[in-house]
Amino acid sequence: MTQIFCPKNWLRRFRHNDDGAATVEFVILFPLVLAMMLGAIDLGITMARQVMLDRAVDITVRDVRLGTIGTNGSDRMSDLICANSMMLPNCIDNITVEMMPVNTSDFSGLDGPFPCIDDQQAITPAVTFNPGAGGGVQELMLLRICVVAEPFLRVTGLFSGLDINPDGQLVLTSRSAFVNEPR
């Protein structure tokens, strides 16, 4: 006896069939769990880079305060910061160092735009590097550093509030201040 195809019976059997139910859940949830796991790894590496940059800036500021870097040492400071930060690939080409005195009567100059390298336009910003310009008086010096780095994975921007430039690179910044004492 031949069976005649009946859509009603076929739909009823299909609706009650639970074969592959776990596979459907896996296919839906696995990409989300994998993205969260990779995002956590990427964010951890990015935070380690930020901590290493801050540590390198602290070590370099200590050298500046001890007087081992001269008044025209912007390149030397970049070299020292990059040498002390282990996790920043291609640091020398992607770092900007700015040092400027802060007017302590009104604290002007602290709210300016942060200078960073722009790879899209091949722009390296002009920065101030002028320690000891006060001529024998104590100065509060502000040191600002910006490093543009490639993310370890490209999912960091999805899970964090980090600055990412139009090229998809992370913008890591660090600030430090110290008193420049007369010699």
C-alpha positions in Angstrom: 0.0 0.0 0.0 1.4 3.3 -1.0 1.5 6.2 1.4 0.1 9.5 0.1 2.0 12.5 1.3 -0.1 14.5 3.7 1.3 17.9 4.7 -0.8 17.9 7.9 0.7 14.6 9.1 4.2 15.7 8.1 3.9 19.0 10.0 2.6 17.2 13.1 5.6 14.7 13.1 8.0 17.5 12.4 6.7 19.6 15.3 7.0 16.7 17.8 10.4 15.6 16.6 13.2 16.9 19.0 16.2 15.5 17.1 19.0 18.1 16.9 17.5 20.4 19.6 20.9 20.7 21.4 22.6 21.4 18.1 20.4 24.4 17.5 21.2 25.8 20.9 24.9 25.2 20.4 24.9 27.0 17.0 23.1 30.0 18.5 25.1 30.3 21.7 28.6 29.2 20.8 29.5 32.3 18.7 28.4 34.5 21.5 30.4 32.7 24.1 33.4 32.5 21.9 33.2 36.3 21.1 33.0 37.0 24.9 36.0 34.8 25.6 38.1 36.3 22.8 37.0 39.8 23.9 38.1 39.1 27.5 41.5 37.9 26.3 41.9 40.9 24.0 40.8 43.3 26.7 43.3 41.7 29.2 46.2 42.2 26.8 45.1 45.8 26.1 44.9 46.5 29.8 48.4 44.9 30.3 49.7 47.2 27.6 48.2 50.2 29.3 49.7 49.3 32.7 53.1 48.7 31.1 52.9 52.2 29.4 52.0 53.8 32.7 54.9 52.0 34.4 57.3 53.1 31.7 56.1 56.7 32.0 56.7 56.6 35.8 60.2 55.3 35.3 61.0 57.9 32.7 59.6 60.7 34.8 61.8 59.6 37.6 64.8 59.9 35.2 63.7 63.4 34.2 63.4 64.5 37.9 66.9 63.1 38.6 68.2 65.2 35.6 69.4 62.3 33.4 67.5 63.7 30.4 68.4 67.1 29.0 66.1 69.9 27.9 65.9 68.7 24.3 65.3 65.1 25.1 61.9 64.4 23.5 63.4 61.6 21.3 65.4 60.3 24.3 62.2 60.2 26.4 60.4 58.3 23.6 63.3 55.8 23.5 63.2 55.4 27.3 59.5 55.0 27.5 59.5 52.4 24.7 62.5 50.6 26.2 60.7 50.3 29.5 57.3 49.2 28.1 57.6 45.6 26.8 54.2 45.1 25.3 53.9 47.9 22.8 54.9 46.7 19.4 56.5 49.3 17.1 56.4 51.8 19.9 59.1 54.2 18.6 57.1 54.9 15.4 53.7 55.3 17.2 54.5 57.3 20.3 54.0 61.0 20.9 55.6 62.7 24.0 54.6 66.2 25.1 55.9 68.0 28.1 54.8 71.5 29.0 54.7 73.8 32.0 51.3 74.4 33.7 50.4 77.8 34.9 49.6 77.2 38.6 47.6 80.4 39.1 44.7 79.2 36.8 45.9 75.7 35.7 45.5 76.7 32.0 46.7 74.4 29.3 45.4 71.2 30.9 42.3 70.9 28.7 43.8 71.0 25.2 43.4 68.2 22.7 45.6 65.2 23.2 48.3 64.9 20.5 48.5 61.5 18.8 50.0 60.2 15.6 47.5 59.9 12.7 48.5 57.1 10.3 45.7 58.0 7.8 47.1 61.4 7.1 50.7 60.5 8.1 50.7 63.3 10.7 53.0 63.4 13.6 51.8 66.3 15.9 54.0 69.1 16.9 54.4 68.9 20.6 55.9 71.0 23.3 59.0 69.7 25.1 60.3 72.5 27.3 61.5 71.5 30.8 63.2 74.2 32.7 61.7 77.1 30.8 60.8 78.9 34.0 64.2 80.3 34.6 65.0 79.4 38.1 61.5 79.0 39.6 59.7 75.8 40.4 57.4 74.7 37.7 54.6 72.2 37.6 55.3 70.1 34.4 52.6 68.1 32.6 53.8 65.1 30.6 51.4 63.6 28.1 52.1 60.4 26.2 50.0 58.9 23.4 50.8 55.5 21.8 48.8 54.1 18.9 48.9 50.3 18.9 47.2 47.5 16.9 44.8 45.5 19.0 45.7 41.9 19.6 42.3 40.9 18.2 39.7 43.1 16.6 36.9 42.5 19.1 38.2 44.9 21.8 36.1 47.8 20.6 32.9 45.7 21.0 33.4 45.2 24.7 35.2 48.2 26.0 35.1 52.0 26.1 38.6 52.3 24.8 39.5 55.0 22.3 39.9 53.5 18.8 41.0 55.7 15.9 39.5 55.4 12.4 42.2 52.9 11.4 41.0 50.5 14.1 44.0 51.1 16.2 43.9 51.5 20.0 44.9 54.9 21.4 46.7 54.4 24.7 47.3 57.5 26.7 49.2 58.3 29.9 49.7 61.4 31.9 52.1 62.4 34.6 53.0 65.6 36.4 56.0 66.6 38.4 57.6 69.7 39.8 60.6 70.9 37.9 63.0 72.4 40.4 65.7 74.9 39.6 69.3 73.7 39.6 
